Amino acid sequence: MLRSMTGFGRYESSTEEYKICVEMKAVNHRYLDLGIKMPRRFNAFESALRNLLKDKINRGKVDMYITFEDYSAQAAGLKFNAALAAEYMEAFQEMADRFGIVNDVTASILGRCPEVFSMESAEADEERLWAILSEAVTIARDRFVASREKEGEQLKEDLLGKLAAMTGWVDEIEERFPQVLAEYRLRLEEKVKEVLGDTSLDENRILQEVAVYSDRICVDEEMVRLRSHINTMRDELIRGGAVGRKLDFIAQEMNREANTTLSKSADLKLSDAAIALKTEIEKVREQVQNIE
């Protein structure tokens, strides 16, 4: 299935212990660029999280945001550093003895000294935490991919329509080319008659001039290659998958053939058709930039 490079996915998981929310969004990028913003306690899982994303995502600048709330009763506890408190008391007593002052330190004063009390997080069950986190990320990722596929199908239909229009312009150019040669021969014969008067025309000379003109404006090769590129792109769109880079290359080749055709167009109708063809190709080039 064809996928767009833009997408969005979100999932929120809640248990009695934890609440994890995962959001993902992406924009176009030449390669895969993963950005993960999450609480520091998940840093050990970063490599595994990247692997989960790479399993289903090939291109795009993807940003994932993870928020975490811990509801467990033992999420954090107060820790008393008795050894450090004893050192503070010894220091206070030494000050009192040295300066002859009263040592009036109370428990509340001692408790305000740095690091006598500290908040200590309880040890989490890493396996359970990873199970919850990986499930939330997997579901958010799958929803993200689904949104890409939905948009990709819309892109495919739009591109197939543009390819059909391009085929129509190729048909018109191929149909117009013999008419241009016939009109050129007629104009050439009229000019020769005007110059030579009643003198008979040299048919071989006329044919030679028409042949030279035909070689100069002939776009048969360009039309054959364009048809081939159109058919190849149509097949790739229908087959789907990560074909964005290939489609971009084909679009560049299409543009090259259209430019050559336009440069050879010595007829107004041919020029108009070539310009319309190039316009459609530019639209296709813009759209394939959005495909994974």
N, C-alpha and C positions, 0 to 999 in steps of 0.2 A: 504494500500500500504506500502511496506517495505521502510524504510528510512535509509540512511547512517547518521553517526554523523558528517561528514564533509560536508561543504556547503558554499555557498557565495550568498549574495543578496545585491543589491544596488538600490536606487531610489533617484532622485533629483526633488524637487518641487520648482517652482519659481512663484511668484506673483509680483505685482507692489510694494508690501511692504516688502516681505520676500523671502529669498532663503534658503531652508533647504535641506541638503544632508545627507542621511542615508546609512551606509554601515554595513553589518553584515558578520561575518565569524565564523567558529567553527572547533574544533578538538575534538578528543575522550575524554570522561571523564566518570567516573563511575556514576556520578549523573548530575543534571542540575546546571551549574555554570554560572550565567549571569554577565557579566561585561559591564557597560554602561559608555561611556565617552562622555560628552556633555557640552555645555556652562552652566555656573552657573544659568542663568536665567531660565533654564528648570528643576532645581532641584525639584521644587514643583510637577513636573509631573512624577518623577521617579517611584513611586509606580504604577501609572497607566500604564506606559510603560512596567514595568515588567509583569504586568497582561496580556498585549497584547501579549507578547512573550510566556508566559506560556500557553496561549490558544492553541498554535500549536507546542510547542517544549517541549520534555520530558527529553532528556538527551543531554549531551555534554557541553564542555566549549565554551560558545557563547560570542563573543565580538561584541558590537555594538558601532559605532562611529557616532556622530551627529555633523555636522557643521552648523552654522547659520550666515546669513548676513541680516542686517536690512536696507532696502532701504527707509523706511518712512521718509518724510521730517522733521518730528518732532522727529526723533530718538534720538537726543540729543540736548540740548540747553545750553547756557551760563547763569549761575546764579550769580548775584551780591549780596554779603552778606553785605548790608549797615550797619547793626549793628556792625559787626566785623570791617568794615572799620572805623567807628566812634571811636571805641576803639583804633585802631592803631593811628589815628590822635591825640587823647587825649594823648597817650603815647609819640608820637613824640613831641608834644607841651611841655609836662612835661620835657622831656629831654632838650629841647631848653632853657626853663626857668631855670632849675637847673644848667646847665653848661654854660649859657650865650652864646649860639650859635644860628645861624640863622636856623629857621625851613623852609627848602627849599624843603619840600616834594611836589612832583608833582603827578598828577593823575597816570602817568605811573609807578612811583616808588611805589605808594600805591597799584596799581594793581598787582605788583609782590609779594606782601606779601602773605604768605600762607593762602589759603582758602578764600581770598577776592573774587576771581573768581573761579568757579568750573563748571565742565560739569555735567549736570543732564539729565539722560535719561527720555524720555517722557513715560508716563504710557501706557503700551501696552494693547490691547484688549485681555485678557487672554483666553476668550472662542474661539475667532477666531484663536489665536495662537495655542491653543491645537487642534483645528479642523485640521489645516494645518499639525501640527506635527504628530498627530495620523494617519492621512491619509498616510503620507510619511513612517512612521514606519510600518504600516500595509502592504503597498505594498512591501516594502523591505523585510519584514518578509515572505510574501507569496512567493516572488521570491526565498528567501533563502530556504524555505521548498520545493519548486519545484526542486531546484538543489539537495537537499537531496534525494528526491524521485527518481529523474533520476539516481543518483548514486546507490540508494538502489536497483533499478530494475537490474542494472548491477551486483551488488553483489548477488542478488537472483539467476540470471542465472548461475553465476559462482559456487555458492554453490550447486545448484541443480545438476550441472555436477559432482561436487566432491562427492555428495551423491550417484549418479549413479555408479561412480567408486568404492566407498566403498561397495556398494551392490554386485558388481562383485567379489570383493575380498572375501566377506563373502560366496558367492556361491562357489568359488574355495576351500575355507577352508572346507566347509561342504562336498564337493565332494571328497576331498582328504582324509578325515579322515577314511572312510571305507577301502580305499586302504592301508593306513598306518597300520591298524590292520591286514589286510590280509598278507602284507609283513612281519610284525612282527611274525605272526604265522608260516609262511613259514620258516623264519630264525630259529625260535625256534625248529621246527621239525627237521630241518637239523642238528642243533647242538646236539639235543638229539640222533639222529640216529648215529651221528659221535661218541658220547660217548658210547652209548649202543651197537653199532654194529648191530647184527641181532635180538637183543631182541625187541619184539613188543612194540610199543609205548602205553603209558597210555593216551588214548584220554581225559579222564576226567581231568587229570593233565594238559594237554596242554590247554584245555578250561579254566581251573582255572587261569593259568598264563596269558592267553590272556585277561581274564576279569579284572584281577588286573591291567594289563598294560593299558587297555581301560579306567578304572576309573581314572588312573593317568593323562592321556593325553586328556581326553574327554573335549571338548569345546562347547558342545551342548547348555548349558545354556548361555554361553557368546555370542554365535551366535544369540540365540533367543532374548536376551536383546539388542544386537547391531541392529538387524533388527527393533526392536521396537523403538529404539532411532532414527534410520535413518528415519523411517516413521513419527515419531512425529515431527522431525525437518523439514521434507519436508512439512508437513501440516502447520506448523507455518510459514514457508517461504511464502507459497502460500496465507495464510490468511493475513499476513502482520501486520502492526501496530507496536507498541513499544514492540518488542519481544526480544530485544538484550540480556537482562539479562537471560531470559529463554533459549535462544539458547546457551549462554555461559555455563550454567549449564549442558545442554544436552551434549555439546561437552566434558565437563569434565568427564561425565559418560561414554561416548564413549571411551575416552582415558583410563579409568580404565579397561574396558572390553578388549581393545586391549592389554594392558600390561599383563593382566592375560593370554590371548591367547598366547602371545609370550613366556611367562614363561613356558607354557605347551607344546610348540612345540618341539617335539623330532625328527622331520623330516625336512630335508633341505627345501623341497618345502613348507611345512607348515610355516616354519620360514620366508621364503621369502615373502609369502603371508601376514603373520601377520605384517611384517615390512612395506610392501607396504600399508597395511591398516592403520597402525599407522601414516605413513607419510601423508596420506590423511586427517586423523583426525587432525593432527597438522596444516595443511593448513586451515582446517575448523575453528579450534579454533582461528587462527590468523585473519581470515576474519570476524568472528562474533563479534570481538572486535570493528568493525567499524559500527555495526548496532545499531540504536537508541533503 
